[in-house]
Amino acid sequence: MSDPVFAAVKARFGERGVVDLIGVMGYYHIVSMALNVDRYPLPDGAKPELQALK
């Protein structure tokens, strides 16, 4: 992330907010990876938003 973008995020959310955002993004990333590796199924009737790669 560039310095101007970091400064804007820090100005908007503060230092604590920046740390919280990094934590939330990291948590979402690890959960999504675990669900993908496990091939966790979609709920009944739900259609995937993206087609599988061939």
C-alpha contacts under 8 A as a table, 3 or more apart, distances in Angstrom:
res1	aa1	res2	aa2	distance
1	M	5	V	6.45
1	M	6	F	6.51
2	S	5	V	5.35
2	S	6	F	6.25
3	D	6	F	5.08
3	D	7	A	6.03
4	P	7	A	5.04
4	P	8	A	6.19
5	V	8	A	5.10
5	V	9	V	6.25
6	F	9	V	5.15
6	F	10	K	5.99
7	A	10	K	5.04
7	A	11	A	5.95
8	A	11	A	5.06
8	A	12	R	6.16
9	V	12	R	5.10
9	V	13	F	5.95
9	V	14	G	7.39
9	V	18	V	6.92
10	K	13	F	5.30
10	K	14	G	4.55
10	K	15	E	5.69
10	K	17	G	7.36
10	K	18	V	6.19
11	A	14	G	5.63
13	F	16	R	7.30
13	F	17	G	4.70
13	F	18	V	6.41
14	G	17	G	5.15
14	G	18	V	6.37
15	E	18	V	5.14
15	E	19	V	6.45
16	R	19	V	5.17
16	R	20	D	6.16
17	G	20	D	4.91
17	G	21	L	6.04
18	V	21	L	5.12
18	V	22	I	6.29
19	V	22	I	5.17
19	V	23	G	6.25
20	D	23	G	5.05
20	D	24	V	6.15
21	L	24	V	5.12
21	L	25	M	6.09
22	I	25	M	5.20
22	I	26	G	6.07
23	G	26	G	5.10
23	G	27	Y	6.06
24	V	27	Y	5.10
24	V	28	Y	6.12
25	M	28	Y	5.20
25	M	29	H	6.09
26	G	29	H	5.05
26	G	30	I	6.24
27	Y	30	I	5.33
27	Y	31	V	6.19
28	Y	31	V	5.24
28	Y	32	S	6.05
29	H	32	S	5.24
29	H	33	M	6.16
30	I	33	M	5.10
30	I	34	A	6.15
31	V	34	A	5.12
31	V	35	L	6.20
32	S	35	L	5.13
32	S	36	N	6.13
33	M	36	N	5.08
33	M	37	V	6.09
34	A	37	V	5.19
34	A	38	D	6.05
35	L	38	D	5.14
35	L	39	R	5.92
35	L	40	Y	5.30
36	N	39	R	4.87
36	N	40	Y	6.49
37	V	40	Y	7.85
42	L	46	A	6.09
42	L	47	K	7.55
42	L	48	P	7.62
43	P	46	A	5.57
48	P	51	Q	6.86
